Amino acid sequence: MSFEAFKDQVTNLNPTDRRRLMASLISLEDAQMNAYRAKLRQKIDDKNPDHWLTIEQLDEHLRLGESPQ
């Protein structure tokens, strides 16, 4: 199903079903964010220096040294 077709179907939902859909989407997004936070927390709490990035690696990864064009 295309996104446009999905939008059309959502537009035709009654208000109760639309709220249920929104709640479901918010729940999915929240679960994804919780998984991301857990993974980030695990990386931050990692005490093994072998897993850490150097400043140079971070700079290369984030390209912080590049000037905007």
CHARMM internal coordinates of N, CA and C (Angstrom, degrees):
IC EDIT
DIST 1 N 1 CA 1.4451
DIST 1 CA 1 C 1.5194
ANGL 1 N 1 CA 1 C 108.35
DIST 1 C 2 N 1.3082
ANGL 1 CA 1 C 2 N 116.59
DIHE 1 N 1 CA 1 C 2 N 133.91
DIST 2 N 2 CA 1.4623
ANGL 1 C 2 N 2 CA 120.34
DIHE 1 CA 1 C 2 N 2 CA 178.35
DIST 2 CA 2 C 1.5247
ANGL 2 N 2 CA 2 C 110.54
DIHE 1 C 2 N 2 CA 2 C -74.95
DIST 2 C 3 N 1.3100
ANGL 2 CA 2 C 3 N 115.26
DIHE 2 N 2 CA 2 C 3 N 161.36
DIST 3 N 3 CA 1.4543
ANGL 2 C 3 N 3 CA 119.68
DIHE 2 CA 2 C 3 N 3 CA 178.55
DIST 3 CA 3 C 1.5303
ANGL 3 N 3 CA 3 C 110.66
DIHE 2 C 3 N 3 CA 3 C -63.27
DIST 3 C 4 N 1.3262
ANGL 3 CA 3 C 4 N 116.30
DIHE 3 N 3 CA 3 C 4 N -39.59
DIST 4 N 4 CA 1.4729
ANGL 3 C 4 N 4 CA 119.89
DIHE 3 CA 3 C 4 N 4 CA 179.63
DIST 4 CA 4 C 1.5218
ANGL 4 N 4 CA 4 C 111.29
DIHE 3 C 4 N 4 CA 4 C -62.16
DIST 4 C 5 N 1.3280
ANGL 4 CA 4 C 5 N 116.71
DIHE 4 N 4 CA 4 C 5 N -40.92
DIST 5 N 5 CA 1.4672
ANGL 4 C 5 N 5 CA 120.12
DIHE 4 CA 4 C 5 N 5 CA 178.14
DIST 5 CA 5 C 1.5282
ANGL 5 N 5 CA 5 C 110.40
DIHE 4 C 5 N 5 CA 5 C -65.24
DIST 5 C 6 N 1.3281
ANGL 5 CA 5 C 6 N 115.36
DIHE 5 N 5 CA 5 C 6 N -39.74
DIST 6 N 6 CA 1.4607
ANGL 5 C 6 N 6 CA 119.88
DIHE 5 CA 5 C 6 N 6 CA 177.84
DIST 6 CA 6 C 1.5279
ANGL 6 N 6 CA 6 C 110.34
DIHE 5 C 6 N 6 CA 6 C -62.87
DIST 6 C 7 N 1.3356
ANGL 6 CA 6 C 7 N 116.53
DIHE 6 N 6 CA 6 C 7 N -45.68
DIST 7 N 7 CA 1.4681
ANGL 6 C 7 N 7 CA 120.29
DIHE 6 CA 6 C 7 N 7 CA 177.91
DIST 7 CA 7 C 1.5152
ANGL 7 N 7 CA 7 C 111.41
DIHE 6 C 7 N 7 CA 7 C -57.51
DIST 7 C 8 N 1.3190
ANGL 7 CA 7 C 8 N 115.95
DIHE 7 N 7 CA 7 C 8 N -42.48
DIST 8 N 8 CA 1.4673
ANGL 7 C 8 N 8 CA 119.49
DIHE 7 CA 7 C 8 N 8 CA 178.92
DIST 8 CA 8 C 1.5250
ANGL 8 N 8 CA 8 C 111.09
DIHE 7 C 8 N 8 CA 8 C -61.28
DIST 8 C 9 N 1.3278
ANGL 8 CA 8 C 9 N 116.53
DIHE 8 N 8 CA 8 C 9 N -42.07
DIST 9 N 9 CA 1.4621
ANGL 8 C 9 N 9 CA 119.69
DIHE 8 CA 8 C 9 N 9 CA 178.81
DIST 9 CA 9 C 1.5204
ANGL 9 N 9 CA 9 C 111.56
DIHE 8 C 9 N 9 CA 9 C -65.33
DIST 9 C 10 N 1.3329
ANGL 9 CA 9 C 10 N 116.59
DIHE 9 N 9 CA 9 C 10 N -40.42
DIST 10 N 10 CA 1.4667
ANGL 9 C 10 N 10 CA 120.50
DIHE 9 CA 9 C 10 N 10 CA 179.17
DIST 10 CA 10 C 1.5247
ANGL 10 N 10 CA 10 C 110.11
DIHE 9 C 10 N 10 CA 10 C -63.90
DIST 10 C 11 N 1.3148
ANGL 10 CA 10 C 11 N 116.65
DIHE 10 N 10 CA 10 C 11 N -39.56
DIST 11 N 11 CA 1.4640
ANGL 10 C 11 N 11 CA 121.17
DIHE 10 CA 10 C 11 N 11 CA 179.20
DIST 11 CA 11 C 1.5272
ANGL 11 N 11 CA 11 C 111.20
DIHE 10 C 11 N 11 CA 11 C -59.46
DIST 11 C 12 N 1.3191
ANGL 11 CA 11 C 12 N 116.15
DIHE 11 N 11 CA 11 C 12 N -32.82
DIST 12 N 12 CA 1.4611
ANGL 11 C 12 N 12 CA 120.30
DIHE 11 CA 11 C 12 N 12 CA -177.59
DIST 12 CA 12 C 1.5306
ANGL 12 N 12 CA 12 C 114.36
DIHE 11 C 12 N 12 CA 12 C -88.15
DIST 12 C 13 N 1.3275
ANGL 12 CA 12 C 13 N 117.41
DIHE 12 N 12 CA 12 C 13 N -0.90
DIST 13 N 13 CA 1.4660
ANGL 12 C 13 N 13 CA 120.15
DIHE 12 CA 12 C 13 N 13 CA 178.08
DIST 13 CA 13 C 1.5206
ANGL 13 N 13 CA 13 C 110.28
DIHE 12 C 13 N 13 CA 13 C -70.67
DIST 13 C 14 N 1.3243
ANGL 13 CA 13 C 14 N 115.38
DIHE 13 N 13 CA 13 C 14 N 150.57
DIST 14 N 14 CA 1.4597
ANGL 13 C 14 N 14 CA 118.08
DIHE 13 CA 13 C 14 N 14 CA 173.56
DIST 14 CA 14 C 1.5372
ANGL 14 N 14 CA 14 C 107.75
DIHE 13 C 14 N 14 CA 14 C -74.59
DIST 14 C 15 N 1.3330
ANGL 14 CA 14 C 15 N 117.42
DIHE 14 N 14 CA 14 C 15 N 159.77
DIST 15 N 15 CA 1.4659
ANGL 14 C 15 N 15 CA 120.57
DIHE 14 CA 14 C 15 N 15 CA -174.96
DIST 15 CA 15 C 1.5308
ANGL 15 N 15 CA 15 C 114.28
DIHE 14 C 15 N 15 CA 15 C -54.64
DIST 15 C 16 N 1.3213
ANGL 15 CA 15 C 16 N 117.68
DIHE 15 N 15 CA 15 C 16 N -37.30
DIST 16 N 16 CA 1.4685
ANGL 15 C 16 N 16 CA 120.34
DIHE 15 CA 15 C 16 N 16 CA -179.75
DIST 16 CA 16 C 1.5231
ANGL 16 N 16 CA 16 C 110.84
DIHE 15 C 16 N 16 CA 16 C -64.76
DIST 16 C 17 N 1.3199
ANGL 16 CA 16 C 17 N 116.83
DIHE 16 N 16 CA 16 C 17 N -46.51
DIST 17 N 17 CA 1.4640
ANGL 16 C 17 N 17 CA 120.19
DIHE 16 CA 16 C 17 N 17 CA 179.43
DIST 17 CA 17 C 1.5283
ANGL 17 N 17 CA 17 C 111.50
DIHE 16 C 17 N 17 CA 17 C -66.88
DIST 17 C 18 N 1.3246
ANGL 17 CA 17 C 18 N 116.54
DIHE 17 N 17 CA 17 C 18 N -35.11
DIST 18 N 18 CA 1.4706
ANGL 17 C 18 N 18 CA 120.04
DIHE 17 CA 17 C 18 N 18 CA 177.44
DIST 18 CA 18 C 1.5298
ANGL 18 N 18 CA 18 C 109.92
DIHE 17 C 18 N 18 CA 18 C -63.51
DIST 18 C 19 N 1.3280
ANGL 18 CA 18 C 19 N 117.21
DIHE 18 N 18 CA 18 C 19 N -42.24
DIST 19 N 19 CA 1.4744
ANGL 18 C 19 N 19 CA 120.55
DIHE 18 CA 18 C 19 N 19 CA 178.00
DIST 19 CA 19 C 1.5242
ANGL 19 N 19 CA 19 C 110.62
DIHE 18 C 19 N 19 CA 19 C -64.90
DIST 19 C 20 N 1.3294
ANGL 19 CA 19 C 20 N 116.90
DIHE 19 N 19 CA 19 C 20 N -38.80
DIST 20 N 20 CA 1.4673
ANGL 19 C 20 N 20 CA 120.59
DIHE 19 CA 19 C 20 N 20 CA 178.21
DIST 20 CA 20 C 1.5329
ANGL 20 N 20 CA 20 C 110.23
DIHE 19 C 20 N 20 CA 20 C -64.21
DIST 20 C 21 N 1.3315
ANGL 20 CA 20 C 21 N 116.82
DIHE 20 N 20 CA 20 C 21 N -40.00
DIST 21 N 21 CA 1.4590
ANGL 20 C 21 N 21 CA 120.99
DIHE 20 CA 20 C 21 N 21 CA 177.53
DIST 21 CA 21 C 1.5271
ANGL 21 N 21 CA 21 C 110.47
DIHE 20 C 21 N 21 CA 21 C -64.37
DIST 21 C 22 N 1.3222
ANGL 21 CA 21 C 22 N 116.56
DIHE 21 N 21 CA 21 C 22 N -44.74
DIST 22 N 22 CA 1.4695
ANGL 21 C 22 N 22 CA 119.94
DIHE 21 CA 21 C 22 N 22 CA 178.83
DIST 22 CA 22 C 1.5200
ANGL 22 N 22 CA 22 C 111.02
DIHE 21 C 22 N 22 CA 22 C -61.19
DIST 22 C 23 N 1.3162
ANGL 22 CA 22 C 23 N 117.26
DIHE 22 N 22 CA 22 C 23 N -42.57
DIST 23 N 23 CA 1.4622
ANGL 22 C 23 N 23 CA 120.83
DIHE 22 CA 22 C 23 N 23 CA 178.93
DIST 23 CA 23 C 1.5218
ANGL 23 N 23 CA 23 C 110.84
DIHE 22 C 23 N 23 CA 23 C -62.52
DIST 23 C 24 N 1.3150
ANGL 23 CA 23 C 24 N 116.32
DIHE 23 N 23 CA 23 C 24 N -39.97
DIST 24 N 24 CA 1.4597
ANGL 23 C 24 N 24 CA 120.62
DIHE 23 CA 23 C 24 N 24 CA 178.79
DIST 24 CA 24 C 1.5182
ANGL 24 N 24 CA 24 C 111.00
DIHE 23 C 24 N 24 CA 24 C -65.36
DIST 24 C 25 N 1.3237
ANGL 24 CA 24 C 25 N 118.01
DIHE 24 N 24 CA 24 C 25 N -43.20
DIST 25 N 25 CA 1.4652
ANGL 24 C 25 N 25 CA 121.76
DIHE 24 CA 24 C 25 N 25 CA 178.89
DIST 25 CA 25 C 1.5269
ANGL 25 N 25 CA 25 C 111.55
DIHE 24 C 25 N 25 CA 25 C -65.07
DIST 25 C 26 N 1.3189
ANGL 25 CA 25 C 26 N 116.45
DIHE 25 N 25 CA 25 C 26 N -40.62
DIST 26 N 26 CA 1.4619
ANGL 25 C 26 N 26 CA 120.32
DIHE 25 CA 25 C 26 N 26 CA 177.70
DIST 26 CA 26 C 1.5263
ANGL 26 N 26 CA 26 C 110.01
DIHE 25 C 26 N 26 CA 26 C -64.37
DIST 26 C 27 N 1.3081
ANGL 26 CA 26 C 27 N 116.89
DIHE 26 N 26 CA 26 C 27 N -40.41
DIST 27 N 27 CA 1.4594
ANGL 26 C 27 N 27 CA 121.48
DIHE 26 CA 26 C 27 N 27 CA 178.38
DIST 27 CA 27 C 1.5276
ANGL 27 N 27 CA 27 C 111.00
DIHE 26 C 27 N 27 CA 27 C -62.39
DIST 27 C 28 N 1.3370
ANGL 27 CA 27 C 28 N 117.49
DIHE 27 N 27 CA 27 C 28 N -42.72
DIST 28 N 28 CA 1.4623
ANGL 27 C 28 N 28 CA 121.39
DIHE 27 CA 27 C 28 N 28 CA 177.15
DIST 28 CA 28 C 1.5275
ANGL 28 N 28 CA 28 C 111.45
DIHE 27 C 28 N 28 CA 28 C -62.20
DIST 28 C 29 N 1.3240
ANGL 28 CA 28 C 29 N 115.50
DIHE 28 N 28 CA 28 C 29 N -44.59
DIST 29 N 29 CA 1.4718
ANGL 28 C 29 N 29 CA 120.39
DIHE 28 CA 28 C 29 N 29 CA -179.98
DIST 29 CA 29 C 1.5252
ANGL 29 N 29 CA 29 C 110.75
DIHE 28 C 29 N 29 CA 29 C -63.92
DIST 29 C 30 N 1.3187
ANGL 29 CA 29 C 30 N 116.65
DIHE 29 N 29 CA 29 C 30 N -41.69
DIST 30 N 30 CA 1.4609
ANGL 29 C 30 N 30 CA 121.30
DIHE 29 CA 29 C 30 N 30 CA 179.53
DIST 30 CA 30 C 1.5273
ANGL 30 N 30 CA 30 C 110.95
DIHE 29 C 30 N 30 CA 30 C -63.41
DIST 30 C 31 N 1.3196
ANGL 30 CA 30 C 31 N 116.99
DIHE 30 N 30 CA 30 C 31 N -42.06
DIST 31 N 31 CA 1.4695
ANGL 30 C 31 N 31 CA 120.61
DIHE 30 CA 30 C 31 N 31 CA 178.88
DIST 31 CA 31 C 1.5262
ANGL 31 N 31 CA 31 C 110.51
DIHE 30 C 31 N 31 CA 31 C -62.86
DIST 31 C 32 N 1.3240
ANGL 31 CA 31 C 32 N 116.17
DIHE 31 N 31 CA 31 C 32 N -40.67
DIST 32 N 32 CA 1.4664
ANGL 31 C 32 N 32 CA 119.70
DIHE 31 CA 31 C 32 N 32 CA 179.06
DIST 32 CA 32 C 1.5304
ANGL 32 N 32 CA 32 C 110.23
DIHE 31 C 32 N 32 CA 32 C -65.35
DIST 32 C 33 N 1.3238
ANGL 32 CA 32 C 33 N 116.60
DIHE 32 N 32 CA 32 C 33 N -42.02
DIST 33 N 33 CA 1.4669
ANGL 32 C 33 N 33 CA 119.92
DIHE 32 CA 32 C 33 N 33 CA 179.52
DIST 33 CA 33 C 1.5302
ANGL 33 N 33 CA 33 C 110.73
DIHE 32 C 33 N 33 CA 33 C -65.79
DIST 33 C 34 N 1.3273
ANGL 33 CA 33 C 34 N 117.45
DIHE 33 N 33 CA 33 C 34 N -38.29
DIST 34 N 34 CA 1.4603
ANGL 33 C 34 N 34 CA 120.31
DIHE 33 CA 33 C 34 N 34 CA 178.40
DIST 34 CA 34 C 1.5251
ANGL 34 N 34 CA 34 C 110.91
DIHE 33 C 34 N 34 CA 34 C -63.88
DIST 34 C 35 N 1.3219
ANGL 34 CA 34 C 35 N 117.44
DIHE 34 N 34 CA 34 C 35 N -39.17
DIST 35 N 35 CA 1.4657
ANGL 34 C 35 N 35 CA 120.97
DIHE 34 CA 34 C 35 N 35 CA 177.49
DIST 35 CA 35 C 1.5263
ANGL 35 N 35 CA 35 C 109.92
DIHE 34 C 35 N 35 CA 35 C -65.36
DIST 35 C 36 N 1.3260
ANGL 35 CA 35 C 36 N 117.41
DIHE 35 N 35 CA 35 C 36 N -40.98
DIST 36 N 36 CA 1.4641
ANGL 35 C 36 N 36 CA 121.53
DIHE 35 CA 35 C 36 N 36 CA 178.08
DIST 36 CA 36 C 1.5312
ANGL 36 N 36 CA 36 C 110.42
DIHE 35 C 36 N 36 CA 36 C -64.05
DIST 36 C 37 N 1.3251
ANGL 36 CA 36 C 37 N 116.20
DIHE 36 N 36 CA 36 C 37 N -44.99
DIST 37 N 37 CA 1.4729
ANGL 36 C 37 N 37 CA 119.94
DIHE 36 CA 36 C 37 N 37 CA 179.18
DIST 37 CA 37 C 1.5265
ANGL 37 N 37 CA 37 C 111.18
DIHE 36 C 37 N 37 CA 37 C -61.23
DIST 37 C 38 N 1.3169
ANGL 37 CA 37 C 38 N 116.93
DIHE 37 N 37 CA 37 C 38 N -41.07
DIST 38 N 38 CA 1.4664
ANGL 37 C 38 N 38 CA 120.57
DIHE 37 CA 37 C 38 N 38 CA 179.47
DIST 38 CA 38 C 1.5231
ANGL 38 N 38 CA 38 C 110.80
DIHE 37 C 38 N 38 CA 38 C -63.29
DIST 38 C 39 N 1.3322
ANGL 38 CA 38 C 39 N 116.23
DIHE 38 N 38 CA 38 C 39 N -42.82
DIST 39 N 39 CA 1.4701
ANGL 38 C 39 N 39 CA 120.07
DIHE 38 CA 38 C 39 N 39 CA 179.11
DIST 39 CA 39 C 1.5294
ANGL 39 N 39 CA 39 C 110.34
DIHE 38 C 39 N 39 CA 39 C -65.37
DIST 39 C 40 N 1.3159
ANGL 39 CA 39 C 40 N 117.30
DIHE 39 N 39 CA 39 C 40 N -42.64
DIST 40 N 40 CA 1.4627
ANGL 39 C 40 N 40 CA 121.30
DIHE 39 CA 39 C 40 N 40 CA 178.53
DIST 40 CA 40 C 1.5261
ANGL 40 N 40 CA 40 C 110.76
DIHE 39 C 40 N 40 CA 40 C -64.23
DIST 40 C 41 N 1.3314
ANGL 40 CA 40 C 41 N 116.67
DIHE 40 N 40 CA 40 C 41 N -42.63
DIST 41 N 41 CA 1.4608
ANGL 40 C 41 N 41 CA 121.03
DIHE 40 CA 40 C 41 N 41 CA 178.56
DIST 41 CA 41 C 1.5295
ANGL 41 N 41 CA 41 C 110.40
DIHE 40 C 41 N 41 CA 41 C -60.71
DIST 41 C 42 N 1.3203
ANGL 41 CA 41 C 42 N 116.83
DIHE 41 N 41 CA 41 C 42 N -41.25
DIST 42 N 42 CA 1.4603
ANGL 41 C 42 N 42 CA 121.35
DIHE 41 CA 41 C 42 N 42 CA 179.46
DIST 42 CA 42 C 1.5308
ANGL 42 N 42 CA 42 C 110.13
DIHE 41 C 42 N 42 CA 42 C -62.82
DIST 42 C 43 N 1.3233
ANGL 42 CA 42 C 43 N 117.37
DIHE 42 N 42 CA 42 C 43 N -41.05
DIST 43 N 43 CA 1.4643
ANGL 42 C 43 N 43 CA 120.68
DIHE 42 CA 42 C 43 N 43 CA 179.47
DIST 43 CA 43 C 1.5248
ANGL 43 N 43 CA 43 C 111.04
DIHE 42 C 43 N 43 CA 43 C -67.92
DIST 43 C 44 N 1.3118
ANGL 43 CA 43 C 44 N 117.25
DIHE 43 N 43 CA 43 C 44 N -40.61
DIST 44 N 44 CA 1.4637
ANGL 43 C 44 N 44 CA 120.91
DIHE 43 CA 43 C 44 N 44 CA 179.87
DIST 44 CA 44 C 1.5201
ANGL 44 N 44 CA 44 C 110.81
DIHE 43 C 44 N 44 CA 44 C -65.75
DIST 44 C 45 N 1.3167
ANGL 44 CA 44 C 45 N 117.16
DIHE 44 N 44 CA 44 C 45 N -38.72
DIST 45 N 45 CA 1.4662
ANGL 44 C 45 N 45 CA 121.86
DIHE 44 CA 44 C 45 N 45 CA -177.52
DIST 45 CA 45 C 1.5277
ANGL 45 N 45 CA 45 C 113.28
DIHE 44 C 45 N 45 CA 45 C -80.10
DIST 45 C 46 N 1.3308
ANGL 45 CA 45 C 46 N 118.20
DIHE 45 N 45 CA 45 C 46 N -5.90
DIST 46 N 46 CA 1.4630
ANGL 45 C 46 N 46 CA 121.90
DIHE 45 CA 45 C 46 N 46 CA -178.44
DIST 46 CA 46 C 1.5304
ANGL 46 N 46 CA 46 C 109.61
DIHE 45 C 46 N 46 CA 46 C -65.76
DIST 46 C 47 N 1.3137
ANGL 46 CA 46 C 47 N 116.58
DIHE 46 N 46 CA 46 C 47 N 117.86
DIST 47 N 47 CA 1.4715
ANGL 46 C 47 N 47 CA 122.18
DIHE 46 CA 46 C 47 N 47 CA -177.15
DIST 47 CA 47 C 1.5260
ANGL 47 N 47 CA 47 C 112.78
DIHE 46 C 47 N 47 CA 47 C -91.33
DIST 47 C 48 N 1.3315
ANGL 47 CA 47 C 48 N 117.40
DIHE 47 N 47 CA 47 C 48 N -1.87
DIST 48 N 48 CA 1.4564
ANGL 47 C 48 N 48 CA 121.18
DIHE 47 CA 47 C 48 N 48 CA -177.45
DIST 48 CA 48 C 1.5279
ANGL 48 N 48 CA 48 C 110.08
DIHE 47 C 48 N 48 CA 48 C -85.14
DIST 48 C 49 N 1.3493
ANGL 48 CA 48 C 49 N 117.89
DIHE 48 N 48 CA 48 C 49 N 111.08
DIST 49 N 49 CA 1.4777
ANGL 48 C 49 N 49 CA 120.75
DIHE 48 CA 48 C 49 N 49 CA -178.86
DIST 49 CA 49 C 1.5252
ANGL 49 N 49 CA 49 C 113.41
DIHE 48 C 49 N 49 CA 49 C -60.68
DIST 49 C 50 N 1.3238
ANGL 49 CA 49 C 50 N 117.76
DIHE 49 N 49 CA 49 C 50 N -21.84
DIST 50 N 50 CA 1.4689
ANGL 49 C 50 N 50 CA 120.10
DIHE 49 CA 49 C 50 N 50 CA 177.70
DIST 50 CA 50 C 1.5302
ANGL 50 N 50 CA 50 C 111.90
DIHE 49 C 50 N 50 CA 50 C -64.35
DIST 50 C 51 N 1.3234
ANGL 50 CA 50 C 51 N 116.55
DIHE 50 N 50 CA 50 C 51 N -20.43
DIST 51 N 51 CA 1.4597
ANGL 50 C 51 N 51 CA 121.11
DIHE 50 CA 50 C 51 N 51 CA -179.05
DIST 51 CA 51 C 1.5287
ANGL 51 N 51 CA 51 C 112.75
DIHE 50 C 51 N 51 CA 51 C -95.42
DIST 51 C 52 N 1.3260
ANGL 51 CA 51 C 52 N 116.73
DIHE 51 N 51 CA 51 C 52 N -4.15
DIST 52 N 52 CA 1.4568
ANGL 51 C 52 N 52 CA 120.43
DIHE 51 CA 51 C 52 N 52 CA -177.24
DIST 52 CA 52 C 1.5189
ANGL 52 N 52 CA 52 C 110.68
DIHE 51 C 52 N 52 CA 52 C -83.93
DIST 52 C 53 N 1.3249
ANGL 52 CA 52 C 53 N 116.53
DIHE 52 N 52 CA 52 C 53 N 154.88
DIST 53 N 53 CA 1.4591
ANGL 52 C 53 N 53 CA 122.32
DIHE 52 CA 52 C 53 N 53 CA 174.09
DIST 53 CA 53 C 1.5214
ANGL 53 N 53 CA 53 C 109.54
DIHE 52 C 53 N 53 CA 53 C -94.80
DIST 53 C 54 N 1.3244
ANGL 53 CA 53 C 54 N 115.35
DIHE 53 N 53 CA 53 C 54 N 147.38
DIST 54 N 54 CA 1.4649
ANGL 53 C 54 N 54 CA 119.03
DIHE 53 CA 53 C 54 N 54 CA 171.96
DIST 54 CA 54 C 1.5312
ANGL 54 N 54 CA 54 C 107.75
DIHE 53 C 54 N 54 CA 54 C -79.53
DIST 54 C 55 N 1.3240
ANGL 54 CA 54 C 55 N 115.68
DIHE 54 N 54 CA 54 C 55 N 166.54
DIST 55 N 55 CA 1.4638
ANGL 54 C 55 N 55 CA 120.06
DIHE 54 CA 54 C 55 N 55 CA 177.08
DIST 55 CA 55 C 1.5305
ANGL 55 N 55 CA 55 C 109.50
DIHE 54 C 55 N 55 CA 55 C -59.95
DIST 55 C 56 N 1.3148
ANGL 55 CA 55 C 56 N 116.90
DIHE 55 N 55 CA 55 C 56 N -39.54
DIST 56 N 56 CA 1.4616
ANGL 55 C 56 N 56 CA 120.86
DIHE 55 CA 55 C 56 N 56 CA -179.88
DIST 56 CA 56 C 1.5344
ANGL 56 N 56 CA 56 C 111.59
DIHE 55 C 56 N 56 CA 56 C -64.16
DIST 56 C 57 N 1.3218
ANGL 56 CA 56 C 57 N 116.65
DIHE 56 N 56 CA 56 C 57 N -42.12
DIST 57 N 57 CA 1.4658
ANGL 56 C 57 N 57 CA 120.42
DIHE 56 CA 56 C 57 N 57 CA 178.51
DIST 57 CA 57 C 1.5300
ANGL 57 N 57 CA 57 C 110.37
DIHE 56 C 57 N 57 CA 57 C -64.50
DIST 57 C 58 N 1.3171
ANGL 57 CA 57 C 58 N 115.88
DIHE 57 N 57 CA 57 C 58 N -41.58
DIST 58 N 58 CA 1.4554
ANGL 57 C 58 N 58 CA 120.03
DIHE 57 CA 57 C 58 N 58 CA 178.93
DIST 58 CA 58 C 1.5278
ANGL 58 N 58 CA 58 C 110.39
DIHE 57 C 58 N 58 CA 58 C -64.40
DIST 58 C 59 N 1.3235
ANGL 58 CA 58 C 59 N 116.20
DIHE 58 N 58 CA 58 C 59 N -44.62
DIST 59 N 59 CA 1.4575
ANGL 58 C 59 N 59 CA 121.14
DIHE 58 CA 58 C 59 N 59 CA 178.94
DIST 59 CA 59 C 1.5277
ANGL 59 N 59 CA 59 C 110.35
DIHE 58 C 59 N 59 CA 59 C -60.33
DIST 59 C 60 N 1.3328
ANGL 59 CA 59 C 60 N 116.30
DIHE 59 N 59 CA 59 C 60 N -43.60
DIST 60 N 60 CA 1.4649
ANGL 59 C 60 N 60 CA 120.14
DIHE 59 CA 59 C 60 N 60 CA 178.94
DIST 60 CA 60 C 1.5222
ANGL 60 N 60 CA 60 C 110.72
DIHE 59 C 60 N 60 CA 60 C -64.77
DIST 60 C 61 N 1.3113
ANGL 60 CA 60 C 61 N 116.25
DIHE 60 N 60 CA 60 C 61 N -41.97
DIST 61 N 61 CA 1.4655
ANGL 60 C 61 N 61 CA 120.27
DIHE 60 CA 60 C 61 N 61 CA -178.72
DIST 61 CA 61 C 1.5308
ANGL 61 N 61 CA 61 C 111.72
DIHE 60 C 61 N 61 CA 61 C -66.54
DIST 61 C 62 N 1.3167
ANGL 61 CA 61 C 62 N 116.30
DIHE 61 N 61 CA 61 C 62 N -43.71
DIST 62 N 62 CA 1.4672
ANGL 61 C 62 N 62 CA 120.71
DIHE 61 CA 61 C 62 N 62 CA -177.41
DIST 62 CA 62 C 1.5247
ANGL 62 N 62 CA 62 C 113.07
DIHE 61 C 62 N 62 CA 62 C -90.18
DIST 62 C 63 N 1.3303
ANGL 62 CA 62 C 63 N 115.32
DIHE 62 N 62 CA 62 C 63 N -10.52
DIST 63 N 63 CA 1.4668
ANGL 62 C 63 N 63 CA 122.21
DIHE 62 CA 62 C 63 N 63 CA -178.58
DIST 63 CA 63 C 1.5206
ANGL 63 N 63 CA 63 C 111.26
DIHE 62 C 63 N 63 CA 63 C 55.97
DIST 63 C 64 N 1.3257
ANGL 63 CA 63 C 64 N 115.80
DIHE 63 N 63 CA 63 C 64 N 43.60
DIST 64 N 64 CA 1.4661
ANGL 63 C 64 N 64 CA 120.35
DIHE 63 CA 63 C 64 N 64 CA -178.57
DIST 64 CA 64 C 1.5142
ANGL 64 N 64 CA 64 C 111.71
DIHE 63 C 64 N 64 CA 64 C -72.33
DIST 64 C 65 N 1.3258
ANGL 64 CA 64 C 65 N 117.24
DIHE 64 N 64 CA 64 C 65 N -23.72
DIST 65 N 65 CA 1.4529
ANGL 64 C 65 N 65 CA 120.57
DIHE 64 CA 64 C 65 N 65 CA -178.21
DIST 65 CA 65 C 1.5183
ANGL 65 N 65 CA 65 C 113.52
DIHE 64 C 65 N 65 CA 65 C -79.06
DIST 65 C 66 N 1.3254
ANGL 65 CA 65 C 66 N 118.81
DIHE 65 N 65 CA 65 C 66 N -9.67
DIST 66 N 66 CA 1.4501
ANGL 65 C 66 N 66 CA 121.48
DIHE 65 CA 65 C 66 N 66 CA -178.17
DIST 66 CA 66 C 1.5242
ANGL 66 N 66 CA 66 C 110.53
DIHE 65 C 66 N 66 CA 66 C -81.14
DIST 66 C 67 N 1.3105
ANGL 66 CA 66 C 67 N 114.64
DIHE 66 N 66 CA 66 C 67 N 139.38
DIST 67 N 67 CA 1.4547
ANGL 66 C 67 N 67 CA 118.18
DIHE 66 CA 66 C 67 N 67 CA 176.74
DIST 67 CA 67 C 1.5287
ANGL 67 N 67 CA 67 C 109.13
DIHE 66 C 67 N 67 CA 67 C -85.28
DIST 67 C 68 N 1.3256
ANGL 67 CA 67 C 68 N 117.28
DIHE 67 N 67 CA 67 C 68 N 145.92
DIST 68 N 68 CA 1.4736
ANGL 67 C 68 N 68 CA 119.84
DIHE 67 CA 67 C 68 N 68 CA -179.58
DIST 68 CA 68 C 1.5293
ANGL 68 N 68 CA 68 C 110.51
DIHE 67 C 68 N 68 CA 68 C -64.32
DIST 68 C 69 N 1.3087
ANGL 68 CA 68 C 69 N 115.18
DIHE 68 N 68 CA 68 C 69 N 146.78
DIST 69 N 69 CA 1.4713
ANGL 68 C 69 N 69 CA 119.13
DIHE 68 CA 68 C 69 N 69 CA -179.11
DIST 69 CA 69 C 1.4914
ANGL 69 N 69 CA 69 C 110.96
DIHE 68 C 69 N 69 CA 69 C -111.82
END
COOR INIT
IC SEED 1 N 1 CA 1 C
IC BUILD
